[in-house]
Every structure is written in C-alpha cells, then in structure tokens.
Amino acid sequence: MLKTPPAPVAPPAFGHAEGVSNDEFRAAMSRLAGGVVLVTAQEPPLDPDDPQAPQGEYAGMTATAFLSVSLEPPLVLVSLRTGARMDDLLDEQPLWAVSVLAESQRHIAGRFAMKGRLSDRLLFEDIPYTRGETTGAPLVGGALATLECRTEQRVEAGDHTLVIGRVLSARVPSAEGGPLVYFKGRYRQLG
C-alpha cells in the first residue's frame, strides 16, 4: 500500500520559523560584526519642472546592513526598514550616497540612528561634509570611503526593503584610522 506524503506546510507570511523568537534571532544576528555607514540623500525639489524651485532638505540614516553586490557592474545593497523616512525618500529619489564611517565618527552614527528625531537639518549642522557632485547628497568629511549611487532595484523582504544601487563614483578620501564596527548591539573599534 502506497502512502501519500504529507502536504508541505507553508510558513506564515510574517513571523519566524517555529521555535525561533524575535529575541533569539536578534541575539544570534548581533554576533555578526558589521561596518557602519551613513546613507544620505537630498529630497527632490518641490517643483521638479521649475529649475528655480528650492531643493529639499538633506536626509541621513545610519546603516549596518550594507554590502558590495557586484563588481561588473559596480553594485551595492543597503537594507532599510520599510516605511522609514529613508525608505520613502529612496522610493522617490533614485540618487543617494554612502559614507563609510571611521572609528572616530561614532557620534555621527549615534546621531543619525536616533528614533523620533525632529529634523535632519539640525543633525547635519555641525558635521563637516561636501555635496556629492553626482547625487547632490552629503558626503561626510573624514569618512574612510564615500560612494555615490543610483537605485537600480528595490526588493521587498519581510519588514525591510533591499535597495540595490549602481555605484556612480567611489572615493577613498581618508586613510586615517580604522572602521567603525557594530557588534553585540554596540559601536566598537577593531583591535
């Protein structure tokens, strides 16, 4: 007598696999060290058809889920919480930039990681930066590397959006110091 195998059970649309809690998942992933970057963009002008219309404000967000995807063409990926200000902005504005933060820039990472902040304009006020030639987005002074990007693809993944960007320019303006690293829920230095 042939037995019919049980039908596979589809995992729930959201939530974790059986036996994995949010706390367990978070604790396990906190053991993966990640570099810290500042993702920046400029809001589009209020009236894109009017060249004299004022440009929008700068926006910035600290990210640790950032990685290289491809060399040919040069692609990078950043993971953004769905519905976050940066996710909404990069859905509308395809040009953005990344500054790879140095270990001495922990204060910048903390500042742009704050929840419930009022205005990014105040956050940029006393940080040295230049405006990217290609994207118009802020590039942090003293960063280990800077990249200017154009969104190629957006992928919804659970409660995050993966934004894949083509690198339009890459520079290594500072060779001083080591990288800022995020490990076990804290900013750290190598060594």
NUTIBA-375432 format. One record per residue: residue number from 0; x, y, z of N, C-alpha, C, O, CB in turn; chain. Coordinates in nm, 2 decimals. Atoms other than C-alpha are relative to their C-alpha. Glycine has a CB too. Layout:
N
NUM,X,Y,Z,X,Y,Z,X,Y,Z,X,Y,Z,X,Y,Z,A
...
# end
This chain:
191
0,0.08,-0.12,0.00,0.00,0.00,0.00,0.09,0.12,0.00,0.18,0.14,0.08,-0.10,0.00,0.12,A
1,-0.07,-0.13,0.01,0.14,0.34,-0.11,-0.06,0.10,0.10,-0.18,0.12,0.10,0.01,0.05,-0.14,A
2,0.04,-0.11,-0.08,0.13,0.62,0.14,0.02,0.13,-0.07,0.13,0.15,-0.13,0.07,-0.01,0.14,A
3,-0.02,-0.13,0.06,0.08,0.97,0.03,0.08,0.08,0.10,0.04,0.09,0.22,-0.14,0.07,-0.03,A
4,-0.07,-0.08,-0.10,0.34,1.20,0.18,-0.09,0.12,0.04,-0.17,0.17,-0.03,0.13,0.05,-0.06,A
5,0.08,-0.11,-0.04,0.20,1.48,0.39,0.03,0.12,-0.08,0.14,0.14,-0.13,0.03,0.03,0.15,A
6,-0.01,-0.13,0.08,0.14,1.81,0.21,0.09,0.09,0.08,0.08,0.10,0.20,-0.14,0.06,-0.03,A
7,-0.09,-0.10,-0.07,0.41,2.07,0.29,-0.09,0.11,0.05,-0.19,0.15,0.00,0.11,0.05,-0.10,A
8,0.07,-0.11,-0.07,0.30,2.34,0.53,0.08,0.12,-0.04,0.20,0.13,-0.01,-0.01,-0.03,0.15,A
9,-0.07,-0.13,0.04,0.37,2.69,0.40,0.03,0.08,0.13,-0.06,0.08,0.22,-0.09,0.08,-0.09,A
10,-0.03,-0.08,-0.11,0.54,2.91,0.65,-0.09,0.12,0.00,-0.14,0.16,-0.10,0.15,0.04,0.00,A
11,0.08,-0.12,0.00,0.35,3.21,0.77,0.06,0.11,-0.08,0.18,0.12,-0.09,-0.03,0.05,0.15,A
12,-0.05,-0.11,0.08,0.38,3.53,0.56,0.10,0.08,0.08,0.20,0.13,0.03,-0.12,0.08,-0.04,A
13,-0.09,-0.08,-0.09,0.54,3.71,0.86,0.02,-0.08,0.12,-0.05,-0.18,0.15,-0.06,0.14,0.03,A
14,-0.03,0.08,-0.13,0.70,3.58,1.18,0.11,-0.09,-0.03,0.16,-0.10,-0.14,-0.13,-0.08,0.04,A
15,-0.12,0.09,0.01,0.97,3.34,1.25,-0.04,-0.14,-0.01,-0.16,-0.18,0.01,0.09,0.02,0.12,A
16,0.02,0.15,0.00,1.00,2.97,1.19,-0.03,-0.05,0.14,0.00,0.01,0.24,0.13,-0.07,-0.06,A
17,0.03,0.06,-0.13,0.87,2.75,1.46,0.12,-0.01,0.09,0.22,-0.06,0.05,-0.07,-0.14,-0.02,A
18,-0.11,0.02,-0.10,1.09,2.77,1.77,0.10,0.12,0.00,0.19,0.11,0.08,0.07,-0.12,-0.03,A
19,-0.09,-0.11,0.00,1.27,3.10,1.68,-0.07,0.12,0.04,-0.16,0.17,-0.03,0.07,0.01,-0.14,A
20,0.07,-0.12,-0.05,1.17,3.40,1.88,0.08,0.13,-0.05,0.19,0.11,-0.10,0.00,0.01,0.16,A
21,-0.07,-0.13,0.05,1.25,3.77,1.79,0.13,0.02,0.08,0.23,0.05,0.03,-0.10,0.12,0.03,A
22,-0.12,-0.02,-0.08,1.49,3.78,2.09,0.11,-0.10,-0.04,0.23,-0.05,-0.04,-0.04,-0.02,0.15,A
23,-0.10,0.10,0.04,1.67,3.46,1.98,0.07,0.04,-0.13,0.19,0.03,-0.15,-0.06,-0.14,0.00,A
24,-0.05,-0.04,0.14,1.70,3.58,1.62,0.09,0.12,0.02,0.20,0.13,-0.04,-0.11,0.03,-0.09,A
25,-0.07,-0.13,-0.02,1.82,3.93,1.73,0.14,-0.03,0.07,0.24,0.02,0.03,-0.08,0.10,0.09,A
26,-0.12,0.03,-0.08,2.08,3.78,1.98,0.10,-0.07,-0.10,0.22,-0.05,-0.10,-0.03,-0.09,0.12,A
27,-0.09,0.07,0.09,2.22,3.54,1.71,0.06,0.10,-0.10,0.18,0.09,-0.13,-0.08,-0.11,-0.07,A
28,-0.05,-0.10,0.10,2.25,3.82,1.45,0.09,0.10,0.05,0.17,0.16,-0.02,-0.12,0.06,-0.08,A
29,-0.08,-0.10,-0.06,2.41,4.05,1.70,0.15,-0.04,0.00,0.24,0.04,0.03,-0.05,0.04,0.14,A
30,-0.14,0.06,0.00,2.72,3.82,1.68,0.07,0.02,-0.13,0.18,-0.02,-0.15,-0.01,-0.14,0.04,A
31,-0.05,-0.02,0.13,2.77,3.92,1.32,0.05,0.15,0.00,-0.03,0.24,0.00,-0.10,-0.03,-0.12,A
32,-0.05,-0.14,0.00,3.00,4.23,1.31,-0.03,0.06,-0.13,-0.02,-0.01,-0.24,0.15,0.00,0.03,A
33,0.03,-0.07,0.13,2.91,4.49,1.05,0.06,0.14,0.00,0.07,0.20,0.11,-0.15,0.01,-0.02,A
34,-0.04,-0.14,0.02,3.06,4.81,0.92,-0.11,0.09,0.02,-0.23,0.06,0.00,0.08,0.02,-0.13,A
35,0.10,-0.10,-0.02,2.88,5.13,0.99,0.01,0.11,-0.11,0.12,0.16,-0.13,0.01,0.06,0.14,A
36,0.00,-0.10,0.11,2.78,5.37,0.71,-0.11,0.10,0.03,-0.21,0.07,0.11,-0.02,-0.07,-0.14,A
37,0.10,-0.10,0.00,2.58,5.69,0.68,-0.06,0.00,-0.14,0.02,0.04,-0.23,0.05,0.14,0.05,A
38,0.07,-0.01,0.13,2.33,5.67,0.39,-0.07,0.14,0.00,-0.14,0.18,0.09,-0.11,-0.12,-0.02,A
39,0.06,-0.14,0.01,2.23,6.02,0.27,-0.06,0.02,-0.14,-0.03,-0.05,-0.23,0.11,0.10,0.02,A
40,0.07,-0.04,0.12,2.01,6.17,0.01,-0.05,0.14,0.01,-0.06,0.19,0.13,-0.11,-0.10,-0.04,A
41,0.06,-0.14,-0.01,1.86,6.51,-0.08,-0.14,-0.02,-0.06,-0.16,-0.08,-0.16,0.08,0.10,-0.09,A
42,0.13,0.01,0.05,1.49,6.54,-0.11,-0.01,0.07,-0.13,0.06,0.17,-0.16,-0.10,0.07,0.10,A
43,0.01,-0.07,0.13,1.38,6.63,-0.46,-0.06,0.14,0.01,-0.12,0.17,0.12,-0.09,-0.09,-0.10,A
44,0.06,-0.14,-0.01,1.28,6.99,-0.54,-0.15,-0.01,0.01,-0.21,-0.10,-0.03,0.04,0.08,-0.12,A
45,0.14,0.00,-0.02,0.93,7.09,-0.45,-0.07,0.00,-0.14,-0.18,-0.06,-0.15,-0.04,0.13,0.08,A
46,0.06,0.00,0.13,0.86,7.16,-0.82,0.11,-0.04,-0.10,0.19,0.04,-0.14,-0.06,0.14,-0.04,A
47,-0.11,0.05,0.08,1.08,6.94,-1.04,0.00,0.07,-0.14,0.11,0.07,-0.21,-0.01,-0.15,-0.02,A
48,0.00,-0.07,0.13,0.97,7.14,-1.35,0.06,0.14,0.00,0.08,0.20,-0.10,-0.14,0.00,-0.06,A
49,-0.05,-0.14,-0.02,1.10,7.47,-1.21,0.14,-0.01,0.05,0.17,-0.04,0.16,-0.09,0.08,0.10,A
50,-0.14,0.01,-0.04,1.48,7.49,-1.21,0.03,0.10,0.11,0.13,0.08,0.18,0.09,0.03,-0.12,A
51,-0.02,-0.09,-0.10,1.45,7.78,-0.97,-0.06,-0.04,0.14,-0.04,0.02,0.24,-0.05,0.14,-0.04,A
52,0.06,0.05,-0.12,1.25,7.58,-0.71,0.10,-0.04,0.10,0.20,-0.10,0.06,-0.10,-0.12,-0.03,A
53,-0.10,0.04,-0.10,1.43,7.53,-0.38,0.01,-0.15,0.01,-0.09,-0.23,-0.01,-0.04,0.06,0.13,A
54,-0.02,0.14,-0.02,1.58,7.19,-0.33,-0.05,-0.04,0.14,-0.06,0.04,0.23,0.15,-0.04,-0.01,A
55,0.05,0.05,-0.13,1.45,6.97,-0.05,0.12,-0.01,0.10,0.24,0.01,0.06,-0.07,-0.13,-0.01,A
56,-0.10,0.02,-0.11,1.64,6.90,0.28,0.08,-0.12,-0.02,0.04,-0.21,-0.10,-0.06,0.00,0.13,A
57,-0.08,0.12,-0.01,1.92,6.65,0.33,-0.06,-0.09,0.10,-0.12,-0.05,0.19,0.15,0.04,0.03,A
58,0.04,0.10,-0.10,1.83,6.33,0.50,0.12,-0.10,0.02,0.19,-0.13,-0.08,-0.13,-0.08,-0.05,A
59,-0.10,0.10,-0.03,2.06,6.07,0.66,-0.05,-0.11,0.09,-0.14,-0.09,0.17,0.12,0.07,0.06,A
60,0.04,0.12,-0.08,2.04,5.73,0.82,0.12,-0.09,0.02,0.19,-0.12,-0.07,-0.12,-0.08,-0.06,A
61,-0.11,0.09,-0.03,2.29,5.51,1.00,-0.04,-0.14,-0.04,-0.16,-0.18,-0.02,0.03,0.00,0.15,A
62,0.04,0.13,0.04,2.30,5.16,0.85,0.12,-0.09,0.03,0.24,-0.06,0.01,-0.03,-0.01,-0.15,A
63,-0.10,0.10,-0.01,2.49,4.84,0.93,-0.02,-0.11,-0.10,0.07,-0.20,-0.11,0.00,-0.05,0.15,A
64,0.03,0.10,0.10,2.33,4.62,0.67,0.03,0.06,-0.14,-0.06,0.10,-0.21,-0.15,-0.05,0.01,A
65,-0.04,-0.06,0.13,2.53,4.75,0.37,0.11,-0.09,-0.05,0.20,-0.14,0.02,0.06,0.14,0.02,A
66,-0.10,0.09,0.06,2.74,4.53,0.13,0.02,0.02,-0.15,-0.07,0.08,-0.21,-0.04,-0.14,0.03,A
67,-0.03,0.01,0.14,2.90,4.50,-0.20,-0.07,-0.11,-0.07,-0.08,-0.22,-0.01,0.16,-0.01,-0.03,A
68,0.08,0.11,0.07,2.69,4.30,-0.45,0.08,-0.05,-0.13,0.08,-0.17,-0.15,-0.14,0.05,-0.04,A
69,-0.06,0.04,0.13,2.88,4.31,-0.78,0.11,0.09,-0.04,0.11,0.21,-0.01,-0.11,0.00,-0.11,A
70,-0.11,-0.09,0.05,3.20,4.44,-0.94,-0.04,0.04,-0.15,-0.01,0.16,-0.18,0.13,-0.08,-0.01,A
71,0.04,-0.03,0.13,3.06,4.43,-1.30,-0.15,-0.02,-0.02,-0.19,-0.13,-0.04,0.08,-0.08,-0.11,A
72,-0.03,-0.14,-0.03,2.86,4.65,-1.29,0.02,0.02,0.15,-0.02,-0.07,0.23,-0.11,0.09,-0.05,A
73,-0.02,-0.02,-0.14,2.96,4.80,-0.95,-0.14,0.03,0.07,-0.20,0.13,0.04,0.09,0.12,0.02,A
74,0.13,-0.01,-0.07,2.65,4.74,-0.73,0.02,-0.02,0.15,0.11,-0.09,0.20,-0.10,-0.10,-0.05,A
75,0.01,0.02,-0.15,2.59,4.78,-0.35,-0.14,-0.02,0.04,-0.23,0.01,-0.04,0.07,0.12,0.07,A
76,0.13,0.02,-0.06,2.30,4.70,-0.13,-0.01,0.05,0.14,0.08,0.04,0.22,-0.04,-0.16,0.00,A
77,0.03,-0.05,-0.13,2.15,4.87,0.17,-0.14,-0.05,0.04,-0.23,-0.05,-0.04,0.02,0.15,0.02,A
78,0.13,0.05,-0.06,1.87,4.73,0.39,-0.07,0.11,0.08,-0.01,0.16,0.17,0.01,-0.13,0.08,A
79,0.07,-0.11,-0.07,1.61,4.99,0.50,-0.13,-0.05,0.06,-0.20,-0.13,0.00,-0.03,0.11,-0.10,A
80,0.13,0.04,-0.06,1.32,4.94,0.74,-0.11,0.06,-0.09,-0.12,0.18,-0.11,-0.01,0.05,0.15,A
81,0.12,-0.04,0.08,1.00,4.95,0.53,-0.08,0.11,0.07,-0.11,0.10,0.18,-0.09,-0.12,-0.04,A
82,0.08,-0.11,-0.05,0.82,5.28,0.58,0.08,0.10,0.07,0.03,0.21,0.11,-0.10,-0.05,0.09,A
83,-0.09,-0.09,-0.07,1.12,5.45,0.74,0.02,0.12,-0.10,-0.01,0.11,-0.22,0.14,-0.06,0.03,A
84,-0.01,-0.12,0.09,1.19,5.81,0.61,0.09,-0.03,-0.12,0.06,0.02,-0.23,0.05,0.11,0.09,A
85,-0.09,0.02,0.11,1.49,5.69,0.41,-0.06,-0.09,-0.11,-0.03,-0.08,-0.22,0.13,-0.06,0.05,A
86,0.07,0.09,0.10,1.29,5.41,0.25,-0.09,0.08,-0.09,-0.09,0.06,-0.21,-0.07,-0.12,0.08,A
87,0.10,-0.08,0.07,1.02,5.65,0.15,0.08,0.10,-0.10,0.04,0.11,-0.21,-0.09,0.08,0.09,A
88,-0.08,-0.09,0.08,1.28,5.90,0.02,0.06,-0.07,-0.12,0.06,-0.02,-0.23,0.10,0.07,0.09,A
89,-0.07,0.07,0.12,1.48,5.65,-0.19,-0.10,-0.07,-0.09,-0.06,-0.11,-0.20,0.09,-0.10,0.06,A
90,0.10,0.04,0.10,1.15,5.53,-0.34,-0.03,0.11,-0.10,-0.08,0.08,-0.21,-0.13,-0.05,0.08,A
91,0.03,-0.12,0.08,1.11,5.88,-0.47,0.12,0.06,-0.07,0.12,0.11,-0.18,-0.07,0.11,0.08,A
92,-0.13,-0.06,0.04,1.47,5.99,-0.51,0.10,-0.11,-0.03,0.14,-0.18,0.06,0.06,0.10,0.11,A
93,-0.09,0.11,0.04,1.70,5.75,-0.71,0.14,0.02,0.03,0.22,-0.07,0.03,-0.02,-0.03,-0.14,A
94,-0.14,-0.03,-0.02,2.02,5.93,-0.62,0.03,0.01,0.15,-0.04,0.08,0.22,0.04,0.13,-0.07,A
95,-0.04,0.00,-0.15,2.19,5.87,-0.28,0.15,-0.03,0.01,0.22,-0.06,-0.08,-0.08,-0.11,0.07,A
96,-0.15,0.01,-0.02,2.53,5.84,-0.12,0.02,-0.08,0.13,-0.07,-0.09,0.21,0.07,0.14,0.01,A
97,-0.04,0.08,-0.12,2.71,5.63,0.14,0.14,0.05,0.05,0.23,0.07,-0.04,0.00,-0.15,-0.03,A
98,-0.13,-0.03,-0.06,2.99,5.74,0.38,0.04,-0.11,0.09,-0.04,-0.14,0.19,0.00,0.14,0.07,A
99,-0.05,0.10,-0.09,3.19,5.46,0.54,0.06,0.06,0.12,0.17,0.13,0.10,0.10,-0.10,-0.08,A
100,-0.05,-0.07,-0.12,3.24,5.58,0.89,0.12,-0.05,0.06,0.14,-0.17,0.07,-0.11,0.01,0.10,A
101,-0.12,0.04,-0.07,3.57,5.58,1.07,-0.03,-0.02,0.15,-0.13,0.03,0.20,0.11,0.11,-0.02,A
102,0.02,0.02,-0.14,3.61,5.47,1.43,-0.02,0.13,0.08,-0.08,0.12,0.19,0.12,-0.08,0.06,A
103,0.02,-0.12,-0.07,3.63,5.83,1.54,-0.13,0.07,-0.03,-0.16,0.18,0.03,0.11,0.10,-0.04,A
104,0.13,-0.06,0.04,3.28,5.90,1.39,-0.12,-0.07,0.07,-0.23,-0.06,0.01,-0.01,0.00,-0.15,A
105,0.11,0.06,-0.08,3.08,5.71,1.65,-0.11,0.10,0.03,-0.23,0.06,0.02,0.06,-0.06,0.13,A
106,0.10,-0.10,-0.03,2.90,6.03,1.74,-0.10,0.03,-0.12,-0.22,0.05,-0.10,0.06,0.13,0.04,A
107,0.09,-0.02,0.12,2.77,6.07,1.38,-0.09,-0.12,-0.01,-0.21,-0.10,-0.04,0.09,0.01,-0.13,A
108,0.08,0.12,0.00,2.65,5.71,1.38,-0.12,0.00,0.10,-0.23,-0.02,0.06,0.08,-0.13,0.02,A
109,0.10,-0.01,-0.10,2.46,5.76,1.70,-0.10,0.10,-0.02,-0.22,0.08,0.00,0.07,0.02,0.14,A
110,0.09,-0.11,0.03,2.31,6.09,1.60,-0.10,-0.04,-0.11,-0.22,-0.01,-0.09,0.08,0.12,-0.05,A
111,0.09,0.03,0.11,2.16,5.95,1.28,-0.07,-0.13,0.02,-0.16,-0.17,-0.06,0.08,0.00,-0.13,A
112,0.07,0.12,-0.03,2.04,5.63,1.44,-0.11,0.03,0.10,-0.19,-0.06,0.13,0.10,-0.10,0.06,A
113,0.10,-0.04,-0.10,1.82,5.82,1.69,-0.14,-0.02,-0.06,-0.17,0.02,-0.17,0.01,0.14,0.05,A
114,0.14,0.02,0.04,1.45,5.73,1.67,-0.08,0.13,0.04,-0.05,0.19,0.14,-0.07,-0.12,0.06,A
115,0.09,-0.11,-0.04,1.19,6.01,1.67,0.07,0.14,-0.01,0.02,0.23,0.05,-0.05,-0.02,0.13,A
116,-0.07,-0.13,0.01,1.43,6.29,1.57,-0.09,0.10,-0.08,-0.17,0.05,-0.16,0.14,-0.01,-0.06,A
117,0.09,-0.09,0.07,1.27,6.61,1.45,0.05,0.04,-0.14,-0.03,0.04,-0.23,0.00,0.13,0.09,A
118,-0.05,-0.05,0.13,1.49,6.74,1.17,0.14,-0.04,-0.03,0.23,-0.03,0.05,-0.01,0.15,0.00,A
119,-0.14,0.03,0.04,1.79,6.61,0.98,0.08,0.12,-0.02,0.20,0.12,-0.01,-0.01,-0.09,-0.13,A
120,-0.07,-0.13,0.03,1.88,6.97,0.90,0.09,0.03,0.13,0.20,0.07,0.11,-0.09,0.12,-0.02,A
121,-0.08,-0.02,-0.12,1.99,7.00,1.27,0.11,-0.10,0.02,0.22,-0.06,0.07,-0.09,0.00,0.12,A
122,-0.10,0.10,-0.02,2.18,6.68,1.26,0.12,0.02,-0.09,0.23,-0.01,-0.05,-0.06,-0.14,-0.04,A
123,-0.11,-0.03,0.09,2.39,6.79,0.96,0.08,0.13,0.04,0.19,0.16,-0.01,-0.05,0.01,-0.14,A
124,-0.04,-0.14,-0.02,2.45,7.14,1.11,0.15,0.01,0.04,0.22,0.09,-0.02,-0.08,0.05,0.11,A
125,-0.14,-0.02,-0.04,2.79,7.08,1.28,0.09,-0.12,-0.05,0.19,-0.14,0.01,0.01,0.01,0.15,A
126,-0.08,0.11,0.06,2.92,6.78,1.07,0.06,0.05,-0.13,-0.01,0.10,-0.21,-0.09,-0.13,-0.02,A
127,-0.07,-0.04,0.12,3.18,6.85,0.81,-0.05,-0.09,-0.12,-0.04,-0.21,-0.10,0.15,0.01,0.01,A
128,0.04,0.09,0.11,3.05,6.73,0.47,0.01,0.09,-0.13,0.02,0.21,-0.13,-0.15,-0.05,0.01,A
129,0.00,-0.06,0.13,3.07,6.81,0.10,-0.13,-0.06,-0.07,-0.18,-0.16,-0.04,0.13,-0.02,-0.08,A
130,0.11,0.05,0.08,2.79,6.78,-0.15,0.05,-0.08,-0.12,0.14,-0.03,-0.19,-0.09,0.12,-0.05,A
131,-0.04,0.09,0.11,2.83,6.49,-0.39,-0.02,0.06,-0.14,-0.13,0.12,-0.16,-0.06,-0.13,0.00,A
132,0.01,-0.06,0.13,2.90,6.61,-0.75,-0.11,-0.07,-0.08,-0.18,-0.01,-0.16,0.13,-0.01,-0.07,A
133,0.09,0.08,0.08,2.68,6.33,-0.90,-0.14,0.00,0.06,-0.24,0.00,-0.01,0.05,-0.14,-0.02,A
134,0.13,0.02,-0.07,2.40,6.29,-0.64,-0.05,0.12,0.07,-0.17,0.13,0.09,0.01,-0.11,0.09,A
135,0.04,-0.11,-0.08,2.39,6.62,-0.45,-0.01,-0.04,0.15,-0.05,0.05,0.23,-0.13,0.05,-0.05,A
136,0.02,0.05,-0.14,2.38,6.41,-0.13,0.13,0.03,0.08,0.24,0.04,0.02,-0.03,-0.16,0.00,A
137,-0.12,-0.03,-0.08,2.61,6.49,0.16,0.09,-0.12,0.01,0.05,-0.24,0.03,-0.05,0.03,0.14,A
138,-0.11,0.10,-0.01,2.94,6.30,0.18,0.08,0.05,0.13,0.14,0.16,0.13,0.10,-0.01,-0.12,A
139,-0.06,-0.04,-0.13,3.08,6.31,0.54,0.15,0.01,-0.01,0.22,-0.08,-0.06,-0.04,-0.11,0.11,A
140,-0.14,-0.02,-0.01,3.42,6.46,0.59,0.07,-0.10,0.10,0.01,-0.12,0.20,0.03,0.15,0.04,A
141,-0.07,0.09,-0.08,3.67,6.22,0.74,-0.04,-0.14,-0.01,0.01,-0.23,0.06,-0.02,0.04,0.14,A
142,0.04,0.14,0.02,3.49,5.91,0.62,0.11,-0.08,-0.07,0.19,-0.02,-0.14,-0.13,0.00,-0.09,A
143,-0.11,0.08,0.06,3.71,5.62,0.52,-0.02,-0.02,-0.15,0.08,-0.03,-0.23,0.00,-0.14,0.06,A
144,0.03,0.01,0.14,3.53,5.60,0.18,-0.14,0.06,-0.02,-0.22,0.06,0.07,0.00,-0.15,-0.05,A
145,0.13,-0.05,0.04,3.24,5.76,0.00,-0.04,-0.06,-0.14,0.04,-0.08,-0.22,0.00,0.16,0.00,A
146,0.05,0.05,0.13,3.02,5.62,-0.28,-0.13,0.08,-0.03,-0.21,0.12,0.06,-0.04,-0.15,0.01,A
147,0.13,-0.06,0.04,2.75,5.79,-0.48,-0.07,-0.10,-0.09,0.00,-0.17,-0.17,0.03,0.14,-0.08,A
148,0.07,0.12,0.06,2.48,5.56,-0.61,-0.13,0.05,-0.07,-0.19,0.16,-0.03,-0.03,-0.10,0.11,A
149,0.13,-0.01,0.06,2.17,5.54,-0.83,-0.08,-0.13,0.02,-0.02,-0.24,-0.01,0.01,0.04,-0.15,A
150,0.08,0.13,-0.02,1.89,5.29,-0.74,-0.02,-0.07,-0.13,-0.07,-0.01,-0.23,-0.13,0.04,0.07,A
151,0.02,0.09,0.11,1.88,5.00,-0.98,-0.13,-0.09,0.03,-0.20,-0.12,-0.07,0.12,-0.08,-0.03,A
152,0.11,0.09,-0.04,1.63,4.78,-0.79,-0.04,0.01,0.14,0.05,0.04,0.23,0.04,-0.15,-0.04,A
153,0.05,0.00,-0.14,1.41,4.77,-0.48,-0.06,-0.14,0.02,-0.15,-0.18,-0.07,-0.09,0.12,0.03,A
154,0.06,0.13,-0.02,1.32,4.43,-0.33,-0.06,0.00,0.14,0.01,0.03,0.24,0.11,-0.11,-0.01,A
155,0.06,0.01,-0.13,1.07,4.39,-0.05,0.04,-0.13,0.06,0.03,-0.24,0.00,-0.16,0.01,-0.01,A
156,-0.05,0.12,-0.07,1.20,4.14,0.21,-0.05,0.01,0.14,0.02,0.08,0.23,0.16,-0.01,-0.01,A
157,0.05,-0.01,-0.13,0.99,4.10,0.52,-0.04,0.14,0.04,-0.11,0.21,-0.03,0.10,-0.06,0.10,A
158,0.03,-0.13,-0.05,0.98,4.42,0.72,0.11,0.10,-0.05,0.12,0.21,0.00,-0.01,0.01,0.15,A
159,-0.11,-0.09,0.06,1.27,4.57,0.51,-0.01,0.01,-0.15,-0.07,-0.07,-0.21,0.14,-0.05,0.05,A
160,-0.02,-0.02,0.15,1.34,4.70,0.16,0.15,-0.01,-0.03,0.22,0.07,0.03,-0.07,0.13,-0.05,A
161,-0.14,0.01,0.04,1.66,4.60,0.00,0.02,0.09,-0.12,-0.05,0.07,-0.22,0.05,-0.15,-0.03,A
162,-0.02,-0.10,0.11,1.78,4.89,-0.22,0.14,-0.04,-0.06,0.24,-0.03,0.01,0.00,0.14,0.05,A
163,-0.12,0.03,0.07,2.04,4.79,-0.48,0.03,0.12,-0.08,-0.05,0.17,-0.16,-0.01,-0.13,-0.09,A
164,-0.04,-0.12,0.07,2.24,5.08,-0.62,0.12,-0.02,-0.08,0.21,-0.09,-0.04,0.02,0.11,0.10,A
165,-0.12,0.00,0.09,2.48,5.12,-0.91,0.09,0.11,0.06,0.05,0.23,0.08,-0.04,0.03,-0.15,A
166,-0.10,-0.10,-0.05,2.79,5.30,-0.78,0.04,0.09,-0.12,0.10,0.04,-0.22,0.13,-0.07,0.06,A
167,-0.03,-0.10,0.11,2.84,5.62,-0.99,0.14,0.06,0.03,0.21,0.10,-0.07,-0.10,0.10,0.00,A
168,-0.14,-0.05,-0.04,3.16,5.73,-0.80,0.03,-0.06,0.13,-0.05,-0.09,0.22,0.00,0.16,0.01,A
169,-0.06,0.06,-0.12,3.38,5.58,-0.53,0.13,0.07,0.03,0.22,0.08,-0.06,0.01,-0.15,-0.01,A
170,-0.13,-0.07,-0.04,3.65,5.77,-0.34,0.04,-0.05,0.14,-0.04,-0.09,0.22,-0.02,0.15,0.00,A
171,-0.06,0.03,-0.13,3.88,5.70,-0.05,0.07,0.12,0.04,0.19,0.14,0.03,0.10,-0.13,-0.01,A
172,-0.06,-0.13,-0.04,3.93,6.05,0.09,0.09,-0.01,0.12,0.17,0.08,0.14,-0.11,0.09,0.02,A
173,-0.08,0.01,-0.12,4.08,5.93,0.42,0.05,-0.14,0.03,-0.02,-0.23,0.02,-0.08,0.05,0.12,A
174,-0.06,0.13,-0.03,4.32,5.65,0.50,0.04,0.00,0.15,0.10,-0.09,0.20,0.13,-0.02,-0.08,A
175,-0.03,-0.01,-0.14,4.34,5.76,0.87,-0.10,-0.09,0.08,-0.22,-0.08,0.06,-0.01,0.14,0.04,A
176,0.09,0.08,-0.09,4.21,5.52,1.14,-0.06,-0.12,-0.06,-0.05,-0.15,-0.18,-0.10,0.09,0.06,A
177,0.07,0.12,0.04,4.01,5.21,1.13,-0.15,0.02,-0.02,-0.20,0.13,0.00,0.02,-0.11,0.10,A
178,0.15,-0.01,0.02,3.64,5.14,1.06,-0.07,0.00,0.13,-0.03,-0.06,0.23,-0.05,-0.11,-0.10,A
179,0.09,0.01,-0.11,3.36,5.19,1.30,-0.08,-0.13,-0.03,-0.13,-0.16,-0.14,-0.10,0.12,0.01,A
180,0.06,0.14,0.01,3.21,4.84,1.37,-0.12,-0.01,0.09,-0.12,0.05,0.20,0.10,-0.11,0.02,A
181,0.12,0.02,-0.08,2.87,4.74,1.51,0.00,-0.15,0.04,-0.01,-0.24,-0.05,-0.13,0.04,-0.06,A
182,0.00,0.14,-0.04,2.88,4.42,1.72,-0.06,-0.01,0.14,-0.04,0.07,0.23,0.15,-0.05,0.01,A
183,0.07,0.03,-0.12,2.66,4.28,2.00,-0.08,0.13,0.05,-0.07,0.16,0.17,0.09,-0.05,0.11,A
184,0.08,-0.11,-0.03,2.44,4.59,1.99,0.07,0.13,0.04,0.01,0.22,0.09,-0.09,-0.03,0.11,A
185,-0.08,-0.12,-0.03,2.72,4.85,2.03,0.10,0.03,-0.11,0.14,-0.06,-0.18,0.08,-0.02,0.14,A
186,-0.11,-0.04,0.09,2.96,5.05,1.82,0.13,-0.03,0.06,0.15,-0.02,0.18,-0.01,0.16,-0.03,A
187,-0.13,0.05,-0.05,3.31,4.92,1.85,0.11,0.04,-0.10,0.09,0.08,-0.21,0.00,-0.15,0.03,A
188,-0.11,-0.02,0.08,3.66,4.96,1.72,0.07,-0.13,-0.02,0.07,-0.22,0.07,0.10,0.11,0.05,A
189,-0.08,0.12,0.02,3.88,4.69,1.57,0.13,0.01,0.09,0.18,0.12,0.12,0.05,-0.01,-0.15,A
190,-0.12,0.00,-0.07,4.17,4.58,1.78,-0.02,-0.01,0.15,0.08,-0.01,0.22,0.08,0.11,-0.03,A
# end
